Amino acid sequence: MNQEVSYYEQCFLEMKEMFYLPDEMFFELNDAFFEIASQQIDFLRSAFLQKNFEQLILHSHTLKGSSASLRHLSVSHAAAEIERHAKTKDAFDYPAAIYTISDEITILRSLYMNWKPIKLQSLA
């Protein structure tokens, strides 16, 4: 029987393999990511409204790196797009991209909050 591994189980396994993290560290990093990601989204919105490309670059770069390290590649790729366009001040639908990131983070947070207690119980 081929049982499909959940998104977070896959992230958990990849991070353990790549970084040799203790199990608790995975949870601490994800908890911190979701706290900080909400702030980064707010900063991106504010930077866009102020047409502050330097701040768009800074906050999209922060989200890109933190999400990539946690294996949240959809967020990382979307943040990279914002960063790339902001660096050249291209015409780009920044609001749609920011919304996409925000929506994806909401989905990932929900998946995480459903997966975390089950995983913690299995580790106990």
N, C-alpha and C positions, 0 to 999 in steps of 0.2 A: 504494500500500500504506500503510495507516494503522497505524503502529507505536505501541503504548501506551508512554508514558513511565513509568519506575519511580518509586516514591514518593520516593526520595532525589534522583533526577534532577529531579523537580518542585520539591522543597524547594530544591535547589541553584539552579535557574533563578529561582525566586521571590525568594530572598534576594539573588541577584546583581542582579536588577532593582530590588528595593526599596531596598537599602542600598548598592549599588555596591561590594560587598565583593570584595577579591582572592580568588581561588580558595582559597589556603592558609588564609585566615581562616575560611572555611566549615568546613573540617576541624578547625581549632583550636577553634572554638566548639562543634561537635558532640562532639568528644573531651572537652572540659571539661564539657559538659552531662551526659554519661553518668557521669562521675566524681561530679559534684555531685548528680545525681538520686538515686543510690543512698543517699547520705547523707541527703537530704531525706526519702526514704521511711522510713528508720530514725527520723528525727526525728518524722515524722508518727505512726508507730506508738507511739513513746514518749509523745508528747503525748496521744494518745488514751488510753493506759493510765493516764496521770496525770490524765486529764480536764482537761487544760490547754488551754482554748479559745484563749487568746492565742497559744500556740505552734502550735496547729492552724491558726490564721489566718495566722500568719507563714510557716510552711513551705509551706502550700498556696498562698499568694500568691506565694512565690518560685518554686515549680514552675509555677504558672500563667503567670507572666510569661516565665520562661526558655524554657519549651516553646513558648509562642505566638510568641516572636521567632524561633525556629528552625523554625516552621511545623508543629510537632507538636501539632496542634489537638485530637486526641483526649485527650492528656494534659492540655492546658490546660483543656479543658472539664470534665474530671473533677476537676481540682484546684480549679477555680472553684466546683464544687458543694460540695466540702468547705468551702471558705472561706465561702461563702454561709451554709451551715447552722451553721458554728461561730460566725459573727458573732451569730447569734440564739440560739445554744445549743439548736437544734432537735434533736428526736429524729431520728436519721439513722443509717443503717448505715455508720458510718465505716470499720469494718474491711473491708467489701466494697468500698468506694470506694478505699481505700488499696491493696487487693489488685488492683483493676482497673488503677490507675495503675502499680503495680509490674509487672504482667503486660504492659501495653502498652509500658512502657519496655524490658522484656526483648525483646519482639518488635522494637521499633524498633532497639535496639542490634544485634540479629542482622542485620536488613536492612542497617543501616549498615555493619557489619563485612564483609558480603558485597559491598556496592556500592563501598565506598571504594577497595580496590585496583584495581578495574576502572577507576574514574574517574581515579584518579591516573595510571594507565598511559596512559589516553587523553589526559591533559593534558601528558604528558611529551614 
